[in-house]
Amino acid sequence: MQTTLLRIGTRGSALALAQAEETRARLMEAHGLPADAFLIVPIATTGDRIQDRPLSEAGGKGLFTKELEEALLDGRIDIAVHSSKDMPTVLPEGLHLSAFLPREDVRDGFIGRGGVKLLDLPEAATIGSSSLRRQALIRRLRPDLKVTTFRGNVQTRLRKLEEGIVDGTLLANAGLRRLHLDSAITELLPLDRFPPAPGQGAICIESRIGATDVDAMLAPINHQATFEALACERAFLAALDGSCRTPIAGHATIVGGRLSFRGLILRPDGQEAHEVVDEGPAAEAARIGRRAGETVRSQAGAAFFEGWS
């Protein structure tokens, strides 16, 4: 009988489980091992249980990671699989992001009831989104639209859309593709108008610092370009003290060892925004992201951030 070599912690949503399954499949292929060598352990998180209010009011991004990190620290699991955009910039002592899987498409998908596109929605139509970034970008593009907070997993949001609670919603194309639900998308929104959240489309793996046996198992499935791009985006976020209260977009790409980054910060009403672009060697990803964050913070001025926290 095969002995379990690695316990993979994950949230229990369909998307989270799909991401854990992808991680297991890549580990199986990398090491030539059967499925039962890697046990998937679903763990309920506070963020999954809170559905009646925005996460920014309940405690922020850490609500999706707290219970998984507790299980890591007390040894119930060996790794935790996360959506990178859900990860706080500061991790608990003793834990680190040790691997990233190859990144999916980073774009947002707009799903309009009846197949209507975002720019074609009638005046005062209602858009549902739980993301402050998406809400601000919608208000920037279509200030006439009504934007309402829209919580729940992917399937719940699609059902609410079908029931006519809203006229449209936005979801990450990456998540829809992993669930084989991307056929629901009315249109993929262009990156110049709808830049993604830092980390969007990337699956990250968190583990205990110093667990060399775990590090050795993860090394073959780590995608270095994604690792470096996320180092830049997370450094940008950290320089801005980014959280669920701040509408922030950031996207790094790497070609031929060179990293290009674009970041954007917005007021929640979308009526003021500041953009930064930067580039440099991919090996200096974190420094580039931190510099970009400091640059855009200086451009915006202290008054821009008042009321964010």
C-alpha positions as a Markdown table, in Angstrom:
| # | Residue | x | y | z |
|---|---|---|---|---|
| 1 | Met | 0.0 | 0.0 | 0.0 |
| 2 | Gln | 1.3 | 3.4 | -0.9 |
| 3 | Thr | 2.3 | 5.6 | 2.0 |
| 4 | Thr | 1.1 | 9.3 | 1.9 |
| 5 | Leu | 4.2 | 11.4 | 1.2 |
| 6 | Leu | 2.5 | 14.8 | 1.2 |
| 7 | Arg | -0.7 | 16.2 | 2.7 |
| 8 | Ile | -2.1 | 19.0 | 0.6 |
| 9 | Gly | -4.3 | 21.5 | 2.4 |
| 10 | Thr | -6.9 | 23.5 | 0.5 |
| 11 | Arg | -10.2 | 25.3 | 0.9 |
| 12 | Gly | -13.2 | 23.3 | 0.1 |
| 13 | Ser | -14.7 | 25.2 | -2.8 |
| 14 | Ala | -14.9 | 23.7 | -6.2 |
| 15 | Leu | -12.2 | 26.1 | -7.5 |
| 16 | Ala | -9.9 | 25.5 | -4.6 |
| 17 | Leu | -10.2 | 21.7 | -5.0 |
| 18 | Ala | -9.5 | 22.0 | -8.7 |
| 19 | Gln | -6.3 | 23.9 | -7.9 |
| 20 | Ala | -5.3 | 21.3 | -5.3 |
| 21 | Glu | -6.0 | 18.5 | -7.9 |
| 22 | Glu | -3.8 | 20.4 | -10.4 |
| 23 | Thr | -1.0 | 20.6 | -7.8 |
| 24 | Arg | -1.3 | 16.8 | -7.1 |
| 25 | Ala | -1.3 | 16.0 | -10.8 |
| 26 | Arg | 1.9 | 17.9 | -11.3 |
| 27 | Leu | 3.5 | 16.3 | -8.3 |
| 28 | Met | 2.5 | 12.8 | -9.6 |
| 29 | Glu | 4.0 | 13.5 | -13.0 |
| 30 | Ala | 7.2 | 15.1 | -11.6 |
| 31 | His | 7.9 | 12.2 | -9.3 |
| 32 | Gly | 6.3 | 9.2 | -11.0 |
| 33 | Leu | 4.0 | 8.6 | -8.1 |
| 34 | Pro | 0.4 | 7.5 | -7.8 |
| 35 | Ala | -2.4 | 9.7 | -6.6 |
| 36 | Asp | -2.6 | 8.2 | -3.1 |
| 37 | Ala | 0.9 | 9.4 | -2.4 |
| 38 | Phe | -0.6 | 12.9 | -2.1 |
| 39 | Leu | -3.6 | 13.3 | 0.2 |
| 40 | Ile | -5.9 | 16.4 | -0.4 |
| 41 | Val | -7.2 | 17.7 | 2.9 |
| 42 | Pro | -10.1 | 20.2 | 2.6 |
| 43 | Ile | -10.2 | 22.8 | 5.4 |
| 44 | Ala | -13.1 | 25.3 | 5.9 |
| 45 | Thr | -11.9 | 28.9 | 6.3 |
| 46 | Thr | -13.5 | 31.9 | 7.9 |
| 47 | Gly | -13.7 | 33.7 | 4.5 |
| 48 | Asp | -15.8 | 30.8 | 3.1 |
| 49 | Arg | -18.2 | 31.1 | 6.0 |
| 50 | Ile | -18.7 | 34.9 | 5.8 |
| 51 | Gln | -21.1 | 35.6 | 3.0 |
| 52 | Asp | -23.2 | 38.6 | 4.3 |
| 53 | Arg | -20.6 | 41.4 | 4.0 |
| 54 | Pro | -17.5 | 42.5 | 2.2 |
| 55 | Leu | -14.3 | 40.9 | 3.3 |
| 56 | Ser | -12.8 | 44.3 | 3.9 |
| 57 | Glu | -15.3 | 44.8 | 6.7 |
| 58 | Ala | -14.6 | 41.3 | 8.2 |
| 59 | Gly | -10.9 | 41.2 | 8.3 |
| 60 | Gly | -9.4 | 41.1 | 4.8 |
| 61 | Lys | -7.5 | 38.6 | 2.8 |
| 62 | Gly | -6.2 | 36.6 | 5.7 |
| 63 | Leu | -9.7 | 35.2 | 6.2 |
| 64 | Phe | -9.1 | 32.8 | 3.4 |
| 65 | Thr | -5.7 | 31.6 | 4.7 |
| 66 | Lys | -5.8 | 31.6 | 8.5 |
| 67 | Glu | -7.1 | 28.0 | 9.1 |
| 68 | Leu | -4.8 | 26.6 | 6.4 |
| 69 | Glu | -1.8 | 28.3 | 7.9 |
| 70 | Glu | -2.7 | 27.0 | 11.4 |
| 71 | Ala | -2.9 | 23.5 | 10.0 |
| 72 | Leu | 0.6 | 24.0 | 8.4 |
| 73 | Leu | 2.1 | 25.3 | 11.6 |
| 74 | Asp | 0.7 | 22.5 | 13.8 |
| 75 | Gly | 1.7 | 19.8 | 11.3 |
| 76 | Arg | -1.7 | 18.6 | 10.1 |
| 77 | Ile | -0.8 | 19.4 | 6.5 |
| 78 | Asp | 2.5 | 19.7 | 4.7 |
| 79 | Ile | 1.6 | 22.3 | 2.1 |
| 80 | Ala | -1.3 | 24.7 | 1.5 |
| 81 | Val | -2.5 | 25.5 | -2.0 |
| 82 | His | -3.9 | 29.0 | -2.5 |
| 83 | Ser | -5.0 | 31.5 | -5.2 |
| 84 | Ser | -2.1 | 33.9 | -5.1 |
| 85 | Lys | -4.4 | 37.0 | -5.2 |
| 86 | Asp | -5.9 | 35.9 | -1.8 |
| 87 | Met | -2.5 | 35.9 | 0.0 |
| 88 | Pro | -1.6 | 38.7 | 2.4 |
| 89 | Thr | 1.8 | 40.2 | 1.8 |
| 90 | Val | 2.9 | 39.3 | 5.3 |
| 91 | Leu | 2.9 | 35.6 | 6.2 |
| 92 | Pro | 3.0 | 34.0 | 9.7 |
| 93 | Glu | 6.4 | 33.5 | 11.1 |
| 94 | Gly | 7.8 | 30.1 | 9.9 |
| 95 | Leu | 5.9 | 30.0 | 6.6 |
| 96 | His | 6.8 | 31.0 | 3.1 |
| 97 | Leu | 5.6 | 30.8 | -0.5 |
| 98 | Ser | 7.8 | 28.0 | -1.8 |
| 99 | Ala | 6.4 | 27.3 | -5.3 |
| 100 | Phe | 4.1 | 28.7 | -8.0 |
| 101 | Leu | 2.5 | 26.8 | -10.8 |
| 102 | Pro | 2.5 | 28.1 | -14.4 |
| 103 | Arg | 0.2 | 31.1 | -14.5 |
| 104 | Glu | -3.2 | 31.0 | -16.3 |
| 105 | Asp | -4.7 | 33.9 | -18.3 |
| 106 | Val | -4.8 | 36.9 | -16.0 |
| 107 | Arg | -7.8 | 38.7 | -17.6 |
| 108 | Asp | -11.2 | 39.3 | -16.1 |
| 109 | Gly | -14.2 | 37.9 | -17.8 |
| 110 | Phe | -17.4 | 39.8 | -18.0 |
| 111 | Ile | -20.6 | 37.8 | -17.9 |
| 112 | Gly | -23.7 | 39.7 | -18.9 |
| 113 | Arg | -27.1 | 38.4 | -18.5 |
| 114 | Gly | -28.5 | 37.5 | -21.9 |
| 115 | Gly | -25.0 | 37.9 | -23.5 |
| 116 | Val | -24.8 | 41.7 | -23.3 |
| 117 | Lys | -21.3 | 43.2 | -23.2 |
| 118 | Leu | -20.2 | 45.7 | -20.5 |
| 119 | Leu | -20.2 | 48.8 | -22.7 |
| 120 | Asp | -23.6 | 47.8 | -24.1 |
| 121 | Leu | -25.4 | 47.6 | -20.7 |
| 122 | Pro | -28.3 | 50.0 | -20.4 |
| 123 | Glu | -27.8 | 53.1 | -18.2 |
| 124 | Ala | -28.1 | 52.3 | -14.4 |
| 125 | Ala | -27.8 | 48.6 | -14.9 |
| 126 | Thr | -26.5 | 46.7 | -11.9 |
| 127 | Ile | -23.1 | 44.9 | -11.7 |
| 128 | Gly | -22.2 | 42.5 | -8.9 |
| 129 | Ser | -18.6 | 42.2 | -7.7 |
| 130 | Ser | -16.9 | 41.5 | -4.4 |
| 131 | Ser | -13.6 | 43.0 | -5.6 |
| 132 | Leu | -12.9 | 46.7 | -4.8 |
| 133 | Arg | -10.5 | 46.7 | -7.8 |
| 134 | Arg | -13.2 | 45.5 | -10.2 |
| 135 | Gln | -15.8 | 47.9 | -8.6 |
| 136 | Ala | -13.5 | 50.9 | -9.1 |
| 137 | Leu | -12.6 | 49.9 | -12.6 |
| 138 | Ile | -16.3 | 49.5 | -13.5 |
| 139 | Arg | -17.1 | 53.0 | -12.0 |
| 140 | Arg | -14.1 | 54.4 | -13.9 |
| 141 | Leu | -15.4 | 53.1 | -17.2 |
| 142 | Arg | -19.1 | 53.3 | -16.7 |
| 143 | Pro | -19.9 | 55.7 | -13.8 |
| 144 | Asp | -23.6 | 55.4 | -14.6 |
| 145 | Leu | -23.8 | 51.7 | -13.5 |
| 146 | Lys | -24.8 | 50.6 | -10.1 |
| 147 | Val | -22.2 | 48.4 | -8.4 |
| 148 | Thr | -23.2 | 46.0 | -5.6 |
| 149 | Thr | -21.2 | 43.7 | -3.4 |
| 150 | Phe | -21.5 | 40.1 | -4.7 |
| 151 | Arg | -20.2 | 37.3 | -2.5 |
| 152 | Gly | -20.1 | 33.6 | -2.9 |
| 153 | Asn | -18.2 | 31.0 | -4.9 |
| 154 | Val | -18.2 | 30.9 | -8.7 |
| 155 | Gln | -21.3 | 28.7 | -9.1 |
| 156 | Thr | -23.3 | 30.8 | -6.6 |
| 157 | Arg | -22.5 | 34.1 | -8.5 |
| 158 | Leu | -23.5 | 32.6 | -11.8 |
| 159 | Arg | -26.8 | 31.4 | -10.3 |
| 160 | Lys | -27.5 | 34.8 | -8.9 |
| 161 | Leu | -26.8 | 36.3 | -12.3 |
| 162 | Glu | -29.3 | 33.8 | -13.9 |
| 163 | Glu | -31.9 | 34.7 | -11.3 |
| 164 | Gly | -31.7 | 38.3 | -12.4 |
| 165 | Ile | -30.3 | 39.7 | -9.1 |
| 166 | Val | -27.7 | 41.6 | -11.2 |
| 167 | Asp | -27.3 | 42.4 | -14.9 |
| 168 | Gly | -23.7 | 41.3 | -15.0 |
| 169 | Thr | -20.7 | 40.2 | -13.0 |
| 170 | Leu | -16.9 | 39.8 | -13.4 |
| 171 | Leu | -14.9 | 36.7 | -12.6 |
| 172 | Ala | -11.3 | 35.8 | -13.2 |
| 173 | Asn | -10.9 | 33.9 | -16.5 |
| 174 | Ala | -8.3 | 31.7 | -14.8 |
| 175 | Gly | -10.8 | 30.3 | -12.3 |
| 176 | Leu | -13.5 | 29.8 | -14.9 |
| 177 | Arg | -11.1 | 27.9 | -17.1 |
| 178 | Arg | -10.0 | 25.7 | -14.2 |
| 179 | Leu | -13.7 | 24.9 | -13.6 |
| 180 | His | -14.4 | 24.4 | -17.3 |
| 181 | Leu | -16.9 | 27.2 | -17.1 |
| 182 | Asp | -15.2 | 29.8 | -19.3 |
| 183 | Ser | -17.9 | 29.3 | -22.0 |
| 184 | Ala | -20.1 | 31.5 | -19.7 |
| 185 | Ile | -18.0 | 34.5 | -20.4 |
| 186 | Thr | -19.6 | 37.2 | -22.6 |
| 187 | Glu | -16.3 | 39.0 | -23.2 |
| 188 | Leu | -12.7 | 39.0 | -21.9 |
| 189 | Leu | -11.8 | 42.5 | -20.7 |
| 190 | Pro | -8.7 | 44.1 | -22.2 |
| 191 | Leu | -5.7 | 44.5 | -19.8 |
| 192 | Asp | -5.3 | 48.2 | -20.7 |
| 193 | Arg | -8.8 | 49.0 | -19.3 |
| 194 | Phe | -9.0 | 46.2 | -16.7 |
| 195 | Pro | -5.6 | 45.3 | -15.3 |
| 196 | Pro | -5.7 | 42.3 | -13.0 |
| 197 | Ala | -5.2 | 42.0 | -9.3 |
| 198 | Pro | -1.6 | 41.2 | -8.2 |
| 199 | Gly | -1.3 | 37.5 | -8.3 |
| 200 | Gln | -4.4 | 36.9 | -10.4 |
| 201 | Gly | -4.3 | 33.6 | -12.3 |
| 202 | Ala | -1.5 | 32.1 | -10.3 |
| 203 | Ile | -1.6 | 29.2 | -7.9 |
| 204 | Cys | 0.9 | 29.4 | -5.1 |
| 205 | Ile | 2.0 | 26.8 | -2.6 |
| 206 | Glu | 2.8 | 27.7 | 1.0 |
| 207 | Ser | 4.9 | 25.5 | 3.3 |
| 208 | Arg | 7.0 | 25.5 | 6.5 |
| 209 | Ile | 10.4 | 27.2 | 6.3 |
| 210 | Gly | 13.2 | 24.6 | 6.7 |
| 211 | Ala | 11.1 | 21.6 | 5.6 |
| 212 | Thr | 13.8 | 20.5 | 3.1 |
| 213 | Asp | 12.0 | 17.2 | 2.2 |
| 214 | Val | 8.9 | 19.3 | 1.1 |
| 215 | Asp | 11.1 | 21.8 | -0.7 |
| 216 | Ala | 12.7 | 19.0 | -2.7 |
| 217 | Met | 9.3 | 17.6 | -3.7 |
| 218 | Leu | 8.1 | 21.1 | -4.8 |
| 219 | Ala | 11.2 | 22.2 | -6.7 |
| 220 | Pro | 10.4 | 20.3 | -10.0 |
| 221 | Ile | 6.9 | 21.9 | -10.2 |
| 222 | Asn | 7.9 | 25.5 | -9.5 |
| 223 | His | 7.5 | 27.8 | -12.5 |
| 224 | Gln | 10.3 | 30.3 | -12.2 |
| 225 | Ala | 8.9 | 33.0 | -14.4 |
| 226 | Thr | 5.6 | 33.0 | -12.4 |
| 227 | Phe | 7.7 | 32.9 | -9.2 |
| 228 | Glu | 9.6 | 36.1 | -10.3 |
| 229 | Ala | 6.5 | 37.9 | -11.7 |
| 230 | Leu | 4.6 | 37.3 | -8.4 |
| 231 | Ala | 7.6 | 38.5 | -6.4 |
| 232 | Cys | 7.3 | 41.8 | -8.2 |
| 233 | Glu | 3.6 | 42.1 | -7.8 |
| 234 | Arg | 3.6 | 41.2 | -4.2 |
| 235 | Ala | 6.4 | 43.7 | -3.5 |
| 236 | Phe | 4.3 | 46.4 | -5.2 |
| 237 | Leu | 1.3 | 45.5 | -3.0 |
| 238 | Ala | 3.5 | 45.5 | 0.1 |
| 239 | Ala | 4.9 | 48.9 | -0.7 |
| 240 | Leu | 1.3 | 50.2 | -0.8 |
| 241 | Asp | 0.2 | 48.3 | 2.3 |
| 242 | Gly | -2.3 | 46.7 | 0.0 |
| 243 | Ser | -5.3 | 44.8 | 1.4 |
| 244 | Cys | -8.9 | 44.2 | 0.6 |
| 245 | Arg | -9.5 | 47.9 | 1.4 |
| 246 | Thr | -7.4 | 49.2 | -1.5 |
| 247 | Pro | -8.3 | 49.1 | -5.2 |
| 248 | Ile | -4.9 | 48.1 | -6.6 |
| 249 | Ala | -4.0 | 46.4 | -9.9 |
| 250 | Gly | -0.6 | 45.1 | -10.8 |
| 251 | His | 0.8 | 42.8 | -13.6 |
| 252 | Ala | 4.3 | 41.7 | -14.3 |
| 253 | Thr | 5.4 | 39.8 | -17.4 |
| 254 | Ile | 8.8 | 38.3 | -18.2 |
| 255 | Val | 10.4 | 37.9 | -21.6 |
| 256 | Gly | 14.0 | 36.9 | -22.2 |
| 257 | Gly | 15.0 | 37.5 | -18.6 |
| 258 | Arg | 13.5 | 41.0 | -18.6 |
| 259 | Leu | 10.6 | 41.9 | -16.4 |
| 260 | Ser | 8.0 | 44.6 | -17.3 |
| 261 | Phe | 5.5 | 45.8 | -14.8 |
| 262 | Arg | 2.4 | 48.0 | -14.8 |
| 263 | Gly | 0.6 | 49.0 | -11.6 |
| 264 | Leu | -2.5 | 51.1 | -11.0 |
| 265 | Ile | -4.2 | 52.5 | -7.9 |
| 266 | Leu | -7.7 | 53.9 | -7.9 |
| 267 | Arg | -10.0 | 55.6 | -5.5 |
| 268 | Pro | -13.0 | 53.4 | -4.8 |
| 269 | Asp | -15.3 | 55.6 | -6.9 |
| 270 | Gly | -12.9 | 55.2 | -9.9 |
| 271 | Gln | -12.7 | 58.9 | -10.5 |
| 272 | Glu | -9.0 | 59.3 | -9.6 |
| 273 | Ala | -6.3 | 56.8 | -10.6 |
| 274 | His | -2.5 | 56.8 | -10.8 |
| 275 | Glu | -0.4 | 54.5 | -13.0 |
| 276 | Val | 3.2 | 53.4 | -12.9 |
| 277 | Val | 5.3 | 51.3 | -15.3 |
| 278 | Asp | 8.7 | 49.9 | -14.6 |
| 279 | Glu | 11.1 | 47.3 | -15.9 |
| 280 | Gly | 14.4 | 45.6 | -15.2 |
| 281 | Pro | 16.1 | 42.2 | -14.9 |
| 282 | Ala | 13.8 | 39.5 | -13.7 |
| 283 | Ala | 16.3 | 38.6 | -11.0 |
| 284 | Glu | 15.5 | 41.9 | -9.4 |
| 285 | Ala | 11.7 | 41.4 | -9.4 |
| 286 | Ala | 11.1 | 42.3 | -5.8 |
| 287 | Arg | 13.1 | 45.4 | -6.0 |
| 288 | Ile | 11.3 | 46.5 | -9.2 |
| 289 | Gly | 7.9 | 46.0 | -7.6 |
| 290 | Arg | 8.9 | 47.8 | -4.4 |
| 291 | Arg | 10.2 | 50.7 | -6.4 |
| 292 | Ala | 7.0 | 50.9 | -8.5 |
| 293 | Gly | 5.0 | 50.9 | -5.3 |
| 294 | Glu | 7.0 | 53.7 | -3.8 |
| 295 | Thr | 6.8 | 55.7 | -7.1 |
| 296 | Val | 3.0 | 55.5 | -7.4 |
| 297 | Arg | 2.6 | 56.3 | -3.7 |
| 298 | Ser | 4.7 | 59.4 | -4.1 |
| 299 | Gln | 2.7 | 60.4 | -7.3 |
| 300 | Ala | -0.6 | 60.0 | -5.6 |
| 301 | Gly | 0.3 | 61.8 | -2.3 |
| 302 | Ala | -0.9 | 61.1 | 1.2 |
| 303 | Ala | -4.3 | 62.5 | 0.7 |
| 304 | Phe | -5.2 | 59.9 | -1.9 |
| 305 | Phe | -5.0 | 57.1 | 0.7 |
| 306 | Glu | -7.1 | 58.8 | 3.3 |
| 307 | Gly | -10.1 | 56.7 | 4.3 |
| 308 | Trp | -8.8 | 53.5 | 2.9 |
| 309 | Ser | -8.3 | 51.8 | 6.3 |
